[in-house]
Amino acid sequence: MPCESASNSAPNFSQRDQAYYRAVLSKDSRFDGVFFTGVTTTGIYCRPVCSAKKPRASSCVFYSSAAAAEAAGFRPCLRCRPELAPYALQQNLAFGVWQKIVAGALNEGSIEQLSEQVGLSSRQLRRVLLQEFGVTPVELAQTQRLLFAKKLLQETRLPMAELAYAAGFGSLRRFNALFEQRYQMTPSSIRRASRDESEGLVLRLAYRPPYAWDALLAYLKGRAMPGLEAVLESGAYVRSVQMNGKSGWIQVSHLPESGQLALQVAPGLSSVLMPLLAKVRTQFDLEANPSVIQSHLESDALMAAQMARNPGLRVPGAFDSFELAIRAVLGQQVSVAGATTVSGRLVQRFGEKIETPFASVSHHFPSPALLAQLPLEEIASIGVPKTRAATIQNLARFTLEGGLQAPLQSSQEQMVVHLKTVVGIGEWTAQYIALRALRYPDAFPGGDLGLQKAAAIAPETRLTEKQLLARAQAWSPWRSYAALLLWQSLSEE
């Protein structure tokens, strides 16, 4: 919905609108994705970072989402491309629902099915989205499909029918009609030349700078499961992907000059691009707003010093929650290197083989269904105690029952308690899963010996778990980022 509406002159703006207009004039990237500017003289809406000539204040109306701007009759700018904007996610129900819609929840499912997933009636779901975004679930989904189709038009050479399906449209005719109606141009008129796609599709994903890519890559490299994923010498992350019956691979690299990641996708995954991109954005923490996190943590001298060394440090997420949860179990009471070795054995012993362009990526991760029914002795044969093999089986069954699908209205505390109902999962493992797989920004494994050492003032000492948790209270609600900063300080040592 519109932010407090702009009137004919800047002095009559609300305080928020004045701040937004200053952000437009300065092209302030901190506001990218937080709001969009509708320009009444052109009928176009833009990101705050748009390089076009700046409109007069009297021509500007500000909206909190692209869907609200389009519902008001504005078309997306072809220069700044609103579909590239990082998301302005908040920790509330409406944005949780929005995330599911962005990932394609309404492309094949109904509003009733989505409502059931989030624990609301369809009427409540509609009211929640209208209050937050000023549009209905259908309007929100329609805007996301159109913007995603526009992205594919400008970045790929997918055939039109395949592109329409990938964006969630049931038919090419419906896609063409809605695109022309909303944007007043044909899809083919904005198609740009793109690089050869013989090695896969290449898409761009924006973030708010700065982005500590090297630190994030180093973290992923040390924990990459051999056969499933790897960090290449070129500085790219690669892995196998299996989604909705489709099989392939992805490669993620950094484009620092444009503040984006380049995502290369195997052609066989074109039909699952919407949920795939949502997973990659989560894994690489692209919605983080570094300035907000820094402004809170920098009051602590230890955090401030570490942030100065690693500006824009992100919390590495997980492409798949089950994979990460199993990796966390395999990491119990062993070194990072030891857990990496054992997890590689699990992948290559029980995972399905796949052909990829990367020698280091040869398997998919074994499914929960497979691990749940394997004999304990067979799982233990990869080099883990039978008790840990049993935990793997317990976790697989827990996952099959929907245990890793956190309800949108569940708190971090509730999910940690829920995870600890799995025999073999304690506080550290539950907090680590909450931090990386479930993406709670305030998760904090206070029992971690590395964190206790990194937070101690005197060298060669460490805090107790109780002392660390007491100190970490000041870092809330961004304790996950504080944990990464502390772990990073140890790797630098």
Buried (B, 14 or more C-beta within 10 A) or exposed (E): BBBEEBBEEBEEBBEEBBBBBBBBEEBBBBBBBBBBBBBBEBEBBBBBBBEEEBBEBBBBBBBBBBBBBBBBEBBBBBEBBBBBBBBBBEEEBBBBBBBBBBBBBBBEEEBEEBBBBBEBEBEEBBBBBBEBBBBBBEBBBBBBBBBBBBBBBBBBBBEBEBBBBBBBBEEBEEBBEBBEEBBEEEBEEBBEEBEEBEEBBBBBBBBBBBBBBEBBBBBBBEBBBBBBBBBBEEEBBBBBBBBEEBBBBBBBBBEEEEBBBBBBBBBEBBBBBBBBBBBBBBBBBBBBBBBEBBEBBEEBEBBEEBBEEBEBBBBBBBBBBBBBBBBBBBBBEBEEEEBBBBBBBBBBBBBBEBEBEBEBBBBBBBBBEEBBEBEBEEBBEBEBEEEBBBBBBBBBBBBBEEBBEBBBEBEBEEBBEBBBEBEBBEBBBBBBBBBBBBBBBBBBBBBBEBBBBBBBEEEEEBBEBEBBBEBBEEBEEBBBBBBBBBBBBEEEE
